[in-house]
Amino acid sequence: MTYENALEIIHSLNKFGMKPGLDRIKKLLSLMGNPQDKLKFVHVAGTNGKGSSCAMISSVLVQAGYKTGLFISPFITDFRERIQINGEMISKDCLANAVEKTYPLLQKLEKEDCIITEFEYVMALEFYIHFKENCDVVVLETGLGGLYDCTNVILPPLCSVITTIGLDHTAVLGNTIEEIALQKCGIIKKNSPVITSNQDAKAIEIIRKTAEENNSKLIESNSIDFENISQSLFGTNFTYKGIGINLPLIGEHQIENAKTAMATIEVLKSSFKITDENIAQGFAKSVNPARFEVLSKNPLIILDGAHNPNGIEALKNALNTHIKGVKPVCIMGMLSDKDSKSSVKILERMFSTIFTVPVDNPRSLSADELKAECVDYFENVISCESPFQAFDDALALSENQQLPIIICGSLYLAGEIRPYILEKIK
């Protein structure tokens, strides 16, 4: 089987199941020999900050010499970003071989009227591959929620991590912070430590209660003290217990993510040998594309996958901190099931011109629909049917008026446009 055949099979599956639940993936994993039961996990849920926190945690473990698996969702430009080992995507052959060995099991279940979805299969592939590759530990990011998320078939992990909770995926997870927090808390297992980011008062109350009910020690990120914090457009510096750390991620929200990751590392020290040098090197080598990512310094081009009000607020704060005296040009595309109205309002008057574009996803808002939401909040709004044309026009405007370019609104947009920008500016 070729890599292309494997991808075709994966993407041919239904995106969503007829009903939520873990029964289907449990049946598939049982046929695989339950590889997930033979792995050690750091399980990470939350609305914002999951990807960055996972990147930091896994990078430190790699630097400490442990074979570290990483599962993230979604990917930016290459499907294999979702399943990584030691900071590298798995090979095309690895994925092709895994699909060749396991796809017949899906066909067997289909004959029994058990239809496996795409995400369920990808999740099962992650467990299968990381087990076959003898990973010492896997940093496992949830796909959606926690309680009924496919990742939640694992045995009690080394620890559970809950990053910042906000309103997102409300159609599935609930319309209030409390409802969403309950879903995220589904990853908390009995007698397994829990680390949480700084949370809304209603969310932290639920996290504390759930941890107590499960006899799980709760560690809050505000117990981590960073000193000598400084930020620039090209990274964040701070000191922790005398360790000088340079983190190549930007924004106040990344300081919070770093505290969450550091609290997790402190817990993991009871299972792994992790030195101060491992911590410094791990944070320094943390990579998370499309999170306030500076693609070019001249002209200044920043790519950010912020796609909900919490993420957009973090983007706004980072822009206010690092870009002053000018109003950048913006390219924005959003999905129709996101709170685009609130997101647009948060960025009110921050851009001189905003190009609205469609996202390469069936759930995309059209360029015209997004423009209609933007016209009351920005001086100049231009609807553009191609993200690539929008970038060309934004680049011309940027060069003419010496303005930065910001791309935001969707990780799907980031994945589509990032290779084009890198090719254009090299």
Phi, psi and chi 1 to 4 in degrees:
 res  aa     phi    psi   chi1   chi2   chi3   chi4
   1 MET       -  137.5  179.7  179.0  -68.6      -
   2 THR   -89.2  164.2   66.7      -      -      -
   3 TYR   -59.6  -41.7  171.8   67.1      -      -
   4 GLU   -62.8  -39.9  -70.5   71.2   24.9      -
   5 ASN   -61.3  -42.5  -67.1  149.3      -      -
   6 ALA   -62.0  -46.4      -      -      -      -
   7 LEU   -62.6  -39.8  -85.2 -171.1      -      -
   8 GLU   -61.4  -42.0 -169.9  176.6  -18.2      -
   9 ILE   -63.9  -47.4  -73.8  171.1      -      -
  10 ILE   -59.2  -47.4  -68.4  167.3      -      -
  11 HIS   -77.1  -10.0  -65.7  -38.5      -      -
  12 SER   -80.7  -13.1   71.2      -      -      -
  13 LEU   -78.2  157.2  -57.4  175.2      -      -
  14 ASN   -60.3  141.9  -68.2  -23.8      -      -
  15 LYS   -71.1  -39.0  -63.1  -70.7 -176.6 -170.9
  16 PHE  -129.9  150.8  -55.5  102.1      -      -
  17 GLY   -82.9  164.9      -      -      -      -
  18 MET   -66.4  -31.8  -64.2  -62.1  -70.9      -
  19 LYS  -146.1  148.9   56.9 -177.9  179.2  179.5
  20 PRO   -69.6  161.8   25.5  -32.8      -      -
  21 GLY   138.4  168.5      -      -      -      -
  22 LEU  -109.1    3.5  -57.5  177.5      -      -
  23 ASP   -61.1  -42.0  -70.0  -16.4      -      -
  24 ARG   -65.6  -49.2  -67.9 -177.5  -59.3  -88.3
  25 ILE   -67.8  -31.1 -170.9  169.2      -      -
  26 LYS   -64.1  -38.8  -76.5 -179.8  177.1  178.7
  27 LYS   -64.0  -42.9  -73.3 -179.5  180.0  177.6
  28 LEU   -64.9  -45.8  174.7   57.8      -      -
  29 LEU   -65.3  -33.0  -71.4  168.8      -      -
  30 SER   -61.7  -42.4  178.3      -      -      -
  31 LEU   -65.1  -27.4  -67.7  177.0      -      -
  32 MET   -82.6   -7.9  -72.1 -177.7  176.3      -
  33 GLY    92.9   17.6      -      -      -      -
  34 ASN    50.9   59.7  -73.1  -46.4      -      -
  35 PRO   -60.8  -27.8   23.5  -34.7      -      -
  36 GLN   -63.5  -26.2   78.5  -77.1    2.1      -
  37 ASP   -76.5   -8.6  -68.5  -11.6      -      -
  38 LYS  -108.3   12.7  -60.3  155.2 -169.9  167.8
  39 LEU  -120.0  156.5  -69.0  163.3      -      -
  40 LYS  -103.5  138.1  -64.4  177.2 -179.8  177.5
  41 PHE  -128.2  149.2  -66.7   97.9      -      -
  42 VAL  -108.9  116.0  176.0      -      -      -
  43 HIS  -102.9  124.2 -159.6 -174.5      -      -
  44 VAL  -123.3  123.0 -175.3      -      -      -
  45 ALA  -125.2  170.9      -      -      -      -
  46 GLY   144.4  170.0      -      -      -      -
  47 THR   -89.8  -47.9  -53.4      -      -      -
  48 ASN  -129.5  148.0  -67.5  -61.8      -      -
  49 GLY    94.5   -4.2      -      -      -      -
  50 LYS   -60.4  -51.1  -65.3 -166.1  -59.4  -66.9
  51 GLY   -60.6  -45.1      -      -      -      -
  52 SER   -67.0  -43.7  -64.9      -      -      -
  53 SER   -62.1  -43.8  -61.7      -      -      -
  54 CYS   -60.0  -41.8  -74.6      -      -      -
  55 ALA   -61.0  -43.5      -      -      -      -
  56 MET   -67.6  -47.5  -64.5  177.8 -140.9      -
  57 ILE   -60.2  -49.5  -64.2  163.4      -      -
  58 SER   -66.1  -37.0   61.8      -      -      -
  59 SER   -64.1  -40.4 -175.2      -      -      -
  60 VAL   -64.5  -42.9  170.3      -      -      -
  61 LEU   -63.4  -38.2  -72.3  166.8      -      -
  62 VAL   -62.7  -46.2  170.8      -      -      -
  63 GLN   -64.1  -26.4  -68.4  -55.8  -49.1      -
  64 ALA   -79.3   -2.2      -      -      -      -
  65 GLY    94.0   13.3      -      -      -      -
  66 TYR   -98.7  138.9  -63.7   97.9      -      -
  67 LYS   -71.5  111.0 -167.7  168.3 -171.8 -179.7
  68 THR  -116.0  120.3  -54.9      -      -      -
  69 GLY   -87.5  152.3      -      -      -      -
  70 LEU  -139.8  131.5  174.7   64.6      -      -
  71 PHE  -122.6  124.8  178.2   78.9      -      -
  72 ILE  -130.3  162.0   58.3  171.9      -      -
  73 SER  -152.4  133.6  179.7      -      -      -
  74 PRO   -84.8 -177.3   33.9  -35.6      -      -
  75 PHE   -87.9  167.3   63.5   93.0      -      -
  76 ILE   -96.5  -60.6  -57.9  -61.0      -      -
  77 THR  -123.2  -19.9   55.7      -      -      -
  78 ASP  -134.8  128.8 -169.7  -51.7      -      -
  79 PHE   -51.4  -36.4  176.7   84.5      -      -
  80 ARG   -70.2   -9.5  -66.7  171.5  -62.5  138.2
  81 GLU   -59.3  -25.1  -67.3  169.3   30.2      -
  82 ARG   -67.9  -31.8  -61.2 -178.8   74.4  164.6
  83 ILE  -120.7  107.8  -55.2  173.9      -      -
  84 GLN  -122.4  157.0  -60.0 -179.9   30.7      -
  85 ILE  -135.6  124.4  -61.6  173.9      -      -
  86 ASN    52.6   41.9  -73.5  -10.1      -      -
  87 GLY    78.9    4.2      -      -      -      -
  88 GLU  -118.3  143.4  -59.1  -72.0  -20.9      -
  89 MET   -61.1  146.4  -63.1 -175.9  -67.6      -
  90 ILE   -62.5  156.9   57.0  169.6      -      -
  91 SER   -72.9  161.0   69.8      -      -      -
  92 LYS   -62.6  -38.4  -68.4 -177.5  176.7 -179.5
  93 ASP   -64.7  -38.1  -76.3  -13.9      -      -
  94 CYS   -60.7  -46.4  177.4      -      -      -
  95 LEU   -66.0  -44.0 -176.1   67.9      -      -
  96 ALA   -60.7  -43.1      -      -      -      -
  97 ASN   -65.6  -39.8  -69.8  -23.1      -      -
  98 ALA   -64.7  -42.1      -      -      -      -
  99 VAL   -66.6  -42.1  171.7      -      -      -
 100 GLU   -59.1  -39.0 -174.2  171.8   18.0      -
 101 LYS   -76.6  -32.6  -69.2  -77.4 -162.7  -44.7
 102 THR  -104.9  -22.1   59.8      -      -      -
 103 TYR   -59.5  -35.2 -176.9   57.6      -      -
 104 PRO   -57.7  -26.9  -28.1   36.4      -      -
 105 LEU   -68.8  -35.8  -56.7  177.5      -      -
 106 LEU   -64.7  -41.7  -90.6   73.2      -      -
 107 GLN   -64.6  -36.8  -65.6  172.1  -52.1      -
 108 LYS   -62.8  -45.3 -179.1  178.2 -174.1  -59.9
 109 LEU   -67.1  -35.1  -71.6  173.1      -      -
 110 GLU   -60.9  -37.0 -172.2  174.6  -12.5      -
 111 LYS   -66.7  -21.4  -70.6  175.4 -177.1  174.5
 112 GLU   -96.1   13.7  -60.6  170.3    8.5      -
 113 ASP    64.9   31.8 -155.9   29.1      -      -
 114 CYS  -114.0  102.1  176.1      -      -      -
 115 ILE   -95.3  116.0  -51.4  -59.5      -      -
 116 ILE   -84.5  134.1  -58.6  -63.3      -      -
 117 THR   -85.6  169.9   66.2      -      -      -
 118 GLU   -60.6  -48.8  178.7  176.0  -21.6      -
 119 PHE   -65.3  -37.8 -171.7   78.7      -      -
 120 GLU   -60.5  -41.6  -73.0  167.0  -18.5      -
 121 TYR   -69.7  -42.4 -173.4   37.8      -      -
 122 VAL   -60.2  -40.6  173.2      -      -      -
 123 MET   -63.0  -44.9 -168.7   70.9  -96.1      -
 124 ALA   -63.1  -38.3      -      -      -      -
 125 LEU   -61.8  -39.9  -74.8  169.9      -      -
 126 GLU   -59.1  -50.6  178.8  -86.2  -39.5      -
 127 PHE   -58.8  -45.3  -66.5  135.3      -      -
 128 TYR   -60.9  -48.5  178.6   86.3      -      -
 129 ILE   -69.4  -46.3  -69.9  167.4      -      -
 130 HIS   -65.8  -30.3  -77.3  148.9      -      -
 131 PHE   -71.0  -48.7  169.2   65.6      -      -
 132 LYS   -60.0  -32.1  -71.2  -70.0 -174.5 -176.3
 133 GLU   -88.3    6.9  -65.8  -66.2  -34.4      -
 134 ASN    57.6   47.0  -62.6  -50.9      -      -
 135 CYS   -69.5  138.6  -73.1      -      -      -
 136 ASP   -73.4  -31.7  -62.9  -47.4      -      -
 137 VAL  -158.6  150.2   58.0      -      -      -
 138 VAL  -127.4  128.6  176.5      -      -      -
 139 VAL   -92.2  115.3 -180.0      -      -      -
 140 LEU  -115.7  110.3 -176.6   68.4      -      -
 141 GLU   -90.4  132.2  179.5 -175.9  -25.2      -
 142 THR   -66.5  156.6   59.3      -      -      -
 143 GLY   -87.5  -51.8      -      -      -      -
 144 LEU  -148.7  116.8 -178.6   62.3      -      -
 145 GLY    76.9 -121.6      -      -      -      -
 146 GLY  -177.8  -57.9      -      -      -      -
 147 LEU   -55.8  -50.0 -178.4   60.9      -      -
 148 TYR  -106.4   12.2  -62.0  114.3      -      -
 149 ASP   -71.0  145.7 -174.6   75.1      -      -
 150 CYS   -59.3  -26.0  -69.7      -      -      -
 151 THR   -69.1  -15.8   61.2      -      -      -
 152 ASN   -84.5   24.7 -149.3   26.4      -      -
 153 VAL   -93.2   -2.0  -65.8      -      -      -
 154 ILE   -76.8  158.5   63.5  172.6      -      -
 155 LEU   -70.9  168.9  -63.2  173.4      -      -
 156 PRO   -48.4  125.7  -31.1   37.1      -      -
 157 PRO   -80.2  174.0   31.5  -35.0      -      -
 158 LEU   -57.3  -38.8  -63.0  170.1      -      -
 159 CYS  -165.6  158.1   58.8      -      -      -
 160 SER  -108.3  146.0  -59.5      -      -      -
 161 VAL  -128.4  130.7 -177.5      -      -      -
 162 ILE  -121.3  109.9  -59.8  178.7      -      -
 163 THR   -82.2 -175.2   62.9      -      -      -
 164 THR   -52.7  130.7  -53.5      -      -      -
 165 ILE  -101.9  132.8  -66.2  172.4      -      -
 166 GLY  -144.9 -175.6      -      -      -      -
 167 LEU   -84.5  109.6  -67.4  172.5      -      -
 168 ASP  -157.9  153.8 -161.8    7.7      -      -
 169 HIS    52.2   39.8  -61.4  -68.5      -      -
 170 THR   -63.1  -28.5   51.5      -      -      -
 171 ALA   -64.2  -25.8      -      -      -      -
 172 VAL  -104.7  -41.2  178.2      -      -      -
 173 LEU   -96.8  -17.1  -59.4 -179.9      -      -
 174 GLY   124.6  161.8      -      -      -      -
 175 ASN   -97.9   -2.0  -66.4  -50.9      -      -
 176 THR  -126.5  159.9   66.8      -      -      -
 177 ILE   -58.5  -39.5  -70.6  -69.1      -      -
 178 GLU   -62.3  -44.8  -65.1   96.9  -40.2      -
 179 GLU   -63.8  -42.8  -71.7  174.5  -34.9      -
 180 ILE   -67.7  -40.7  -66.9  173.9      -      -
 181 ALA   -60.2  -39.4      -      -      -      -
 182 LEU   -60.8  -39.3  -81.6  169.5      -      -
 183 GLN   -65.6  -45.9  -70.9  -68.6  -39.3      -
 184 LYS   -62.6  -38.2  -53.8  -66.1 -175.9 -174.9
 185 CYS   -68.2   -8.1  -76.5      -      -      -
 186 GLY   -60.9  -18.4      -      -      -      -
 187 ILE   -84.7   -8.9   70.4  165.7      -      -
 188 ILE   -72.6  124.4  -63.4  175.7      -      -
 189 LYS  -112.7  157.7  -57.5  -68.6 -165.6  -56.0
 190 LYS   -60.3  134.4  -73.1 -166.8  179.4  -59.5
 191 ASN    59.6   24.5  -55.4  -52.3      -      -
 192 SER  -118.7  126.6  179.0      -      -      -
 193 PRO   -58.3  150.3  -18.0   28.7      -      -
 194 VAL  -125.0  132.0 -174.9      -      -      -
 195 ILE  -113.3  134.7  -61.2   94.4      -      -
 196 THR  -129.0  144.4  179.0      -      -      -
 197 SER   -71.9  170.9  -62.4      -      -      -
 198 ASN   -61.0  130.7 -170.3   32.4      -      -
 199 GLN  -127.9  161.0  -57.3  -75.0    2.2      -
 200 ASP   -54.1  146.1  174.2  -83.3      -      -
 201 ALA   -55.8  -38.1      -      -      -      -
 202 LYS   -70.0  -36.2  -65.8  173.2 -178.7  175.7
 203 ALA   -70.7  -44.3      -      -      -      -
 204 ILE   -65.8  -31.5 -165.6   65.1      -      -
 205 GLU   -61.6  -42.4 -176.0  180.0  -19.5      -
 206 ILE   -70.5  -39.8  -71.5  168.6      -      -
 207 ILE   -62.4  -46.1  -66.6  169.2      -      -
 208 ARG   -61.0  -43.6  -72.9  171.1  179.8  159.8
 209 LYS   -64.3  -44.1 -178.6 -178.8  177.2 -175.2
 210 THR   -65.3  -41.2  -51.5      -      -      -
 211 ALA   -61.3  -43.1      -      -      -      -
 212 GLU   -63.5  -43.0 -174.2  178.3  -15.2      -
 213 GLU   -62.3  -28.8  -71.7  170.1  -10.8      -
 214 ASN   -98.4    7.4  -76.4  -83.6      -      -
 215 ASN    54.1   40.0 -166.3   34.4      -      -
 216 SER  -107.8  124.6  -60.5      -      -      -
 217 LYS   -63.6  130.7 -178.1 -179.4  179.1 -178.0
 218 LEU  -105.2  126.5  178.8   64.5      -      -
 219 ILE  -116.8  121.7  -58.5   97.2      -      -
 220 GLU   -97.4  143.3  -60.9 -176.3   28.7      -
 221 SER   -60.5  -25.5   62.9      -      -      -
 222 ASN   -72.2   -1.9   57.6   17.9      -      -
 223 SER   -80.7  -10.3   66.0      -      -      -
 224 ILE   -93.7  127.9  -61.9  -66.3      -      -
 225 ASP  -112.0  113.5 -173.6   26.7      -      -
 226 PHE   -98.1  143.1  -70.1  162.9      -      -
 227 GLU  -121.8  164.5  -62.3  178.3  -27.8      -
 228 ASN    52.8   44.0  -53.2  -45.0      -      -
 229 ILE   -74.8  129.3  -61.3  171.7      -      -
 230 SER  -142.0  149.0   64.2      -      -      -
 231 GLN  -133.4  149.7  -63.0 -176.5   66.2      -
 232 SER  -140.8 -177.9   73.5      -      -      -
 233 LEU   -66.8  -10.1 -100.3  179.4      -      -
 234 PHE  -120.0   11.8  -49.6  108.4      -      -
 235 GLY   156.1  176.8      -      -      -      -
 236 THR  -126.9  130.9  -55.8      -      -      -
 237 ASN  -115.4  142.8  -62.8  -58.6      -      -
 238 PHE  -162.0  170.4   54.0   88.0      -      -
 239 THR  -119.6  137.6  -55.7      -      -      -
 240 TYR  -133.0  115.7  173.9   68.2      -      -
 241 LYS    49.9   40.9  -68.1 -175.6  176.6  178.7
 242 GLY    83.4   -3.6      -      -      -      -
 243 ILE   -89.3  119.9  -48.7  167.9      -      -
 244 GLY   -79.2  125.3      -      -      -      -
 245 ILE  -126.0  131.7  -67.6  174.3      -      -
 246 ASN  -114.0  116.3  172.8 -104.2      -      -
 247 LEU  -108.1  121.1  176.6   68.5      -      -
 248 PRO   -80.3   31.9   29.0  -32.6      -      -
 249 LEU  -120.7  149.2  -59.6  173.9      -      -
 250 ILE  -122.4  143.5  -55.1  157.2      -      -
 251 GLY   116.6  152.4      -      -      -      -
 252 GLU   -58.1  -36.2  -73.4  -67.8  -31.6      -
 253 HIS   -63.8  -27.9   57.8  -64.6      -      -
 254 GLN   -73.7  -26.3  -65.4  -64.7    5.3      -
 255 ILE   -65.6  -42.9  -65.1  172.7      -      -
 256 GLU   -63.6  -43.4  177.7   58.5   31.4      -
 257 ASN   -61.6  -39.3  -66.3  -26.1      -      -
 258 ALA   -65.2  -38.1      -      -      -      -
 259 LYS   -64.5  -40.9  -73.4 -175.3  175.4 -176.7
 260 THR   -63.1  -45.0  -56.5      -      -      -
 261 ALA   -63.8  -41.4      -      -      -      -
 262 MET   -65.6  -40.4 -167.2   69.0   78.0      -
 263 ALA   -61.3  -36.5      -      -      -      -
 264 THR   -67.1  -43.7  -54.8      -      -      -
 265 ILE   -59.6  -40.1  -64.8  -59.1      -      -
 266 GLU   -60.6  -39.6  -69.2  -70.3   -2.7      -
 267 VAL   -66.7  -41.0  169.9      -      -      -
 268 LEU   -70.0  -17.5  -67.3  174.9      -      -
 269 LYS   -61.1  -20.8  -78.4 -179.0  177.2  178.9
 270 SER   -76.8  -15.3   63.5      -      -      -
 271 SER  -111.5  -24.0  -58.4      -      -      -
 272 PHE  -133.2  151.9  -57.3  103.4      -      -
 273 LYS   -85.4  110.2 -175.6  179.0  178.9 -177.9
 274 ILE  -127.4  119.0  -60.0  171.2      -      -
 275 THR   -93.9  167.7   66.7      -      -      -
 276 ASP   -58.8  -39.3  -69.6   -6.9      -      -
 277 GLU   -64.5  -40.8 -174.3  179.6    6.1      -
 278 ASN   -58.5  -42.1  -60.8  151.6      -      -
 279 ILE   -64.1  -48.8  -68.5  171.0      -      -
 280 ALA   -61.1  -46.1      -      -      -      -
 281 GLN   -69.1  -38.2  -70.0  178.6  -17.4      -
 282 GLY   -63.4  -46.0      -      -      -      -
 283 PHE   -65.6  -39.0  -84.6   83.2      -      -
 284 ALA   -64.9  -27.1      -      -      -      -
 285 LYS  -102.3   11.7  -66.4 -176.7  177.8 -179.2
 286 SER   -70.8  129.6  -61.6      -      -      -
 287 VAL  -128.3  133.1  176.0      -      -      -
 288 ASN  -148.1   89.4 -162.4   18.6      -      -
 289 PRO   -57.2  150.3  -21.9   32.3      -      -
 290 ALA    68.8   22.3      -      -      -      -
 291 ARG  -116.8   92.9  -84.9   71.7  169.2 -171.4
 292 PHE    45.1   50.9 -151.9   81.5      -      -
 293 GLU   -87.6  123.3 -178.9 -176.5   13.5      -
 294 VAL   -83.4  106.9  177.8      -      -      -
 295 LEU   -84.6  -25.6  -63.9 -179.5      -      -
 296 SER  -153.4  142.6  166.2      -      -      -
 297 LYS   -91.3  -31.7  -63.5  178.9 -177.6  178.5
 298 ASN  -143.9  101.2 -172.6   23.6      -      -
 299 PRO   -72.0  158.1   29.9  -36.4      -      -
 300 LEU   -74.4  118.6  179.9   60.3      -      -
 301 ILE  -126.8  122.2  -58.1  172.4      -      -
 302 ILE  -120.5  127.7  -64.3  170.6      -      -
 303 LEU  -109.7  125.1  179.5   66.1      -      -
 304 ASP  -137.2  130.2 -165.5   89.7      -      -
 305 GLY   -86.0   11.7      -      -      -      -
 306 ALA   -51.2  128.7      -      -      -      -
 307 HIS  -141.2    9.2   53.2  -88.4      -      -
 308 ASN  -143.3  166.8   56.2   42.9      -      -
 309 PRO   -54.8  -39.1  -30.5   37.2      -      -
 310 ASN   -63.0  -45.9  -81.4   59.5      -      -
 311 GLY   -66.6  -39.3      -      -      -      -
 312 ILE   -66.6  -36.3  -67.4  -69.7      -      -
 313 GLU   -63.2  -41.4 -171.1   70.5   46.7      -
 314 ALA   -63.8  -40.5      -      -      -      -
 315 LEU   -61.5  -46.1  170.2   62.2      -      -
 316 LYS   -57.6  -45.9  175.6 -175.3  176.1  179.2
 317 ASN   -62.5  -40.5  -67.5  -21.6      -      -
 318 ALA   -66.0  -40.4      -      -      -      -
 319 LEU   -64.8  -43.2  -69.6  173.2      -      -
 320 ASN   -63.6  -31.4  -76.8  -24.4      -      -
 321 THR   -76.6  -41.5  -60.5      -      -      -
 322 HIS  -107.9  -14.5  -61.4  -65.9      -      -
 323 ILE  -126.9  107.5  -61.2  178.0      -      -
 324 LYS  -126.2  147.5  -62.8  175.9 -179.9  176.4
 325 GLY    87.7   -8.1      -      -      -      -
 326 VAL  -137.5  156.7  -66.1      -      -      -
 327 LYS  -106.9  112.2  -75.1 -171.3  172.2 -175.9
 328 PRO   -65.8  169.1  -16.8   30.0      -      -
 329 VAL   -91.7  141.4  179.1      -      -      -
 330 CYS  -125.0  142.2  177.3      -      -      -
 331 ILE  -115.9  123.4  -59.9  168.2      -      -
 332 MET  -132.5  136.1  179.4 -174.9  -79.2      -
 333 GLY  -139.3  142.8      -      -      -      -
 334 MET  -140.9  156.5  -65.7 -162.9   73.4      -
 335 LEU   -83.7  152.3  -60.6 -176.7      -      -
 336 SER   -71.3  -20.4   58.6      -      -      -
 337 ASP   -93.7   10.4   55.6   -0.5      -      -
 338 LYS   -98.5  162.1  -59.4  -60.7  178.5 -177.9
 339 ASP   -83.2   72.3 -172.8   -2.1      -      -
 340 SER   -66.0  -35.8   52.3      -      -      -
 341 LYS   -60.8  -48.0  -70.7 -177.4  173.0   64.4
 342 SER   -65.8  -39.8  -63.2      -      -      -
 343 SER   -62.8  -44.6  -63.4      -      -      -
 344 VAL   -63.1  -42.7  165.4      -      -      -
 345 LYS   -63.5  -36.6 -168.7  174.4 -170.1  -49.0
 346 ILE   -59.5  -34.9  -71.5  167.6      -      -
 347 LEU   -91.4   12.3  -64.3  170.7      -      -
 348 GLU   -46.5  128.1 -176.9  174.9    4.2      -
 349 ARG    63.8   11.6  -51.5  -60.1  170.6 -161.2
 350 MET   -81.5  -17.9  -69.4 -164.1   69.3      -
 351 PHE  -120.0  143.3  -54.7  118.6      -      -
 352 SER   -74.1  -38.6   56.8      -      -      -
 353 THR  -140.5  139.8  -63.1      -      -      -
 354 ILE  -127.4  126.0 -176.7  163.7      -      -
 355 PHE   -96.7  119.9  -68.0   89.5      -      -
 356 THR   -94.1  135.3   60.2      -      -      -
 357 VAL  -136.0  157.6  -61.2      -      -      -
 358 PRO   -78.2  157.4   28.3  -32.4      -      -
 359 VAL  -105.3  143.9  177.0      -      -      -
 360 ASP   -75.4   72.8 -174.4   17.2      -      -
 361 ASN  -160.9  139.9 -173.3  -72.4      -      -
 362 PRO   -58.1  -22.7  -20.2   29.3      -      -
 363 ARG   -91.3   10.0  -65.7  176.9  -73.9  139.1
 364 SER   -66.2  141.6  176.2      -      -      -
 365 LEU   -70.3  144.4  -82.7  175.0      -      -
 366 SER   -72.7  160.5   71.6      -      -      -
 367 ALA   -58.5  -38.6      -      -      -      -
 368 ASP   -70.6  -37.9  -73.3  -20.0      -      -
 369 GLU   -63.9  -42.9  -73.8  169.9  -28.2      -
 370 LEU   -68.5  -36.9 -173.5   54.2      -      -
 371 LYS   -59.5  -42.3  177.0 -179.4  177.8  177.7
 372 ALA   -60.9  -31.2      -      -      -      -
 373 GLU   -79.3  -20.3  -66.1 -176.5    1.4      -
 374 CYS   -93.2  -24.3  -71.5      -      -      -
 375 VAL   -61.3  -26.7  -71.0      -      -      -
 376 ASP   -81.3   -8.6  -69.6  -23.4      -      -
 377 TYR  -118.5   -9.3  -59.1  108.1      -      -
 378 PHE  -133.7  151.9  -59.3   97.4      -      -
 379 GLU   -67.0  -39.6  -59.8  162.8   23.2      -
 380 ASN  -141.6  114.2 -171.8   29.0      -      -
 381 VAL  -119.0  126.7 -175.6      -      -      -
 382 ILE  -122.8  122.3  -59.2  169.7      -      -
 383 SER   -82.5  131.8  170.2      -      -      -
 384 CYS  -137.3  128.4 -161.6      -      -      -
 385 GLU   -79.5  -10.0  -75.7  -51.7  -51.7      -
 386 SER  -129.0  125.4  162.2      -      -      -
 387 PRO   -59.4  -32.0  -22.8   32.6      -      -
 388 PHE   -70.7  -41.8  -49.8  122.9      -      -
 389 GLN   -65.2  -38.9 -176.7   60.8   53.5      -
 390 ALA   -60.5  -40.8      -      -      -      -
 391 PHE   -67.2  -42.3  178.3   73.8      -      -
 392 ASP   -58.6  -44.0  -69.4  -14.9      -      -
 393 ASP   -68.0  -40.0  -67.2  -14.2      -      -
 394 ALA   -66.4  -37.5      -      -      -      -
 395 LEU   -65.2  -41.6 -173.4   60.3      -      -
 396 ALA   -62.8  -42.5      -      -      -      -
 397 LEU   -65.0  -41.2 -161.6   57.4      -      -
 398 SER   -62.8  -46.1  165.1      -      -      -
 399 GLU   -67.3  -34.5  -69.2  171.9  -15.4      -
 400 ASN   -71.8  -38.2 -176.0   46.9      -      -
 401 GLN  -112.0    6.6  -60.8 -177.9   26.6      -
 402 GLN    56.5   53.7  -60.0  -60.4  -61.4      -
 403 LEU  -117.5  142.7  -61.7  173.4      -      -
 404 PRO   -67.5  160.0  -14.8   28.2      -      -
 405 ILE  -118.2  130.5  -60.2  173.4      -      -
 406 ILE  -118.6  129.8  -46.6  -61.7      -      -
 407 ILE  -115.3  128.0  -56.6   99.8      -      -
 408 CYS  -155.1  176.0   65.7      -      -      -
 409 GLY   113.3  -23.0      -      -      -      -
 410 SER  -167.6  137.1  170.7      -      -      -
 411 LEU   -67.7  -27.7  -76.6  168.8      -      -
 412 TYR   -66.7  -41.3  -66.8   99.5      -      -
 413 LEU   -62.7  -43.3  171.8   62.5      -      -
 414 ALA   -58.5  -44.0      -      -      -      -
 415 GLY   -65.5  -35.0      -      -      -      -
 416 GLU   -73.1  -41.5 -176.5 -179.5    8.2      -
 417 ILE   -92.6  -22.0 -156.5  170.1      -      -
 418 ARG   -58.1  -49.9 -171.9  175.9 -174.1  -89.7
 419 PRO   -60.9  -36.4  -19.7   32.2      -      -
 420 TYR   -63.8  -44.6 -178.8   81.2      -      -
 421 ILE   -64.9  -45.5  -65.7  173.8      -      -
 422 LEU   -62.0  -36.6  -67.8  174.5      -      -
 423 GLU   -70.2  -38.0 -178.7   66.0   26.8      -
 424 LYS   -69.7  -33.9 -165.9   86.9  174.4  177.8
 425 ILE  -101.6   -0.9   61.6  176.9      -      -
 426 LYS   -73.5      -   70.7  178.5 -177.5  179.9
